[in-house]
Amino acid sequence: MENRSTTHQNDVHFTPADRNSLYKTIFNRRDVRGQFKPDPIPDATLSRILLAAHHAPSVGFMQPWDFIIVTDPNVKRAVHTGFQQAHAEAAAMFTGEKQKVYRTLKLEGIMEAPVNICVTCDRDRTGPVVIGRTADKAMDLYSSVCAVQNLWLAARSEGLGVGWVSIIHPEVLRHALGIPDPIVPIAYLCIGTVSHFLAKPELETANWLPRLPLDELIHGNQWGDKHNPACAALKETIRKDSEQNRQGILPCSTLE
Amino acid sequence: MENRSTTHQNDVHFTPADRNSLYKTIFNRRDVRGQFKPDPIPDATLSRILLAAHHAPSVGFMQPWDFIIVTDPNVKRAVHTGFQQAHAEAAAMFTGEKQKVYRTLKLEGIMEAPVNICVTCDRDRTGPVVIGRTADKAMDLYSSVCAVQNLWLAARSEGLGVGWVSIIHPEVLRHALGIPDPIVPIAYLCIGTVSHFLAKPELETANWLPRLPLDELIHGNQWGDKHNPACAALKETIRKDSEQNRQGILPCSTLE
């Protein structure tokens, strides 16, 4: 029989300061495109953010991710060419004022960022039947996305910017990186130190779209029930917290 | 012209202690199924973890997520019935010893957890053309997954357990929660305080699958190039960090 002390997290405690560190990371994480500096990333830092990614939740403990570390300028250039092609196609999908604004946006930092990382999903990693993927086939893809988000947050806390380049056709990315068929590229990330982090998401600052009021995205027990009395007090709390957040106050800063 | 001090994050700094708080959260987050306690979750805490979810990255700043807060036992029961059906189907997909082990695993805490939250993705939220979703149509689904991961980490730092129930057919979940057609249910989460957090993922402890060695998941510049000299030092660092991690040592604990 196993000792309880080795099977339980007995010595792990989280203080309000711990919580504030996490919230600070979450609220100040940005999708970085235009502020990369060329400084190399120390292996010690890269190792830590990859370890964070590797400890994401995964369906059936499948750990379906791999990480292709791209530093070769020729490989980056092939990806960048793929971006430019998909970007030109995308621009043509917008009209009028939106198209004008779209063309002014910088949407990637492939060549400037010292390191690019492609996070993938190996759908066959542990055989055809996976615990938790039997009813929803997308679950393994979602696991790799969780790895991306862990990496992104870890990078922010290490002072590194991350930008997710999604404007490239998956088959073009696959070709540029030699990714074979059962493997799905999930995210192509540009990573590096930055001149600065922006206070707000660029598309919010550019008035492309506003930050949505969170309390309006809360439904009680059924989709569309936005006035369920069971959620009234929660929504009021969310409105207050959202207002504090707009003022840059961390949500645990008043707790001890 | 905007003031640089308002557009940049000038006063945001991360210390090694901040980083360790984040890594502690990431490494001690668990998928909780069997340890939920019935205590209610304070609105103040729920609000903070939802605010964390709402600050996930989203493609084109689309914020495609909604949150259905489920506390009604009748709604939970409908979801639980859907789980039981999908679980029985899944058990039949495994054979021999794997099937025996599968049947012993507790895979959800729907009725026991005081709060369940369904995180969704509204694919039509901002119209048919979305910046960053033009070449990869799955990007908005991935944004909602990033919201799930933010919520999960915030919950862990607040001492709350989260379990993702994926063994239910999406259309059954849709029916139980009245989710209309353009909205995609991404994650059904059970949330609550817990008797304890397990030291390791349950499927690792049950010898269902081992934790993979991270250094073997690293490729240099091209898929399959696992011996690229450009990654040799990084892999060595990863092996050392992984060994420290197995011993429960946080990766920034030796830094200051």
Interface residues (C-beta under 8 A of the other chain):
Chain A: T6 T7 H8 Q9 N10 V12 F14 A17 D18 R19 S21 L22 Y23 K24 T25 I26 F27 N28 R29 D31 D43 A44 L46 S47 R48 L50 L51 A52 H54 H55 A56 P57 V59 G60 F61 M62 Q63 W65 D66 F67 I68 I69 V70 T71 D72 V75 A86 E89 A90 M93 F94 Y102 L105 L107 T120 T126 V129 I131 G132 R133 T134 A135 D136 A138 M139 L141 Y142 V145 C146 V148 Q149 N150 W152 L153 A154 R156 S157 E158 G159 W164 S166 I167 I168 H169 P170 L177 G178 I179 P180 I183 I186 A187 H196 F197 L198 A199 K200 P201 L203 E204 T205 W208 L209 R211 L212 L214 L217 I218 H219 G220 N221 Q222 W223 G224 A230 C231 A233 L234 T237 I238 K240 D241 S242 N245 P251 C252
Chain B: T6 T7 H8 Q9 N10 V12 F14 A17 D18 R19 S21 L22 Y23 K24 T25 I26 F27 N28 R29 D31 D43 A44 L46 S47 R48 L50 L51 A52 H54 H55 A56 P57 V59 G60 F61 M62 Q63 W65 D66 F67 I68 I69 V70 T71 D72 V75 A86 E89 A90 M93 F94 Y102 L105 L107 T120 T126 V129 I131 G132 R133 T134 A135 D136 A138 M139 L141 Y142 V145 C146 V148 Q149 N150 W152 L153 A154 R156 S157 E158 G159 W164 S166 I167 I168 H169 P170 L177 G178 I179 P180 I183 I186 A187 H196 F197 L198 A199 K200 P201 L203 E204 T205 W208 L209 R211 L212 L214 L217 I218 H219 G220 N221 Q222 W223 G224 A230 C231 A233 L234 T237 I238 D241 S242 N245 P251 C252
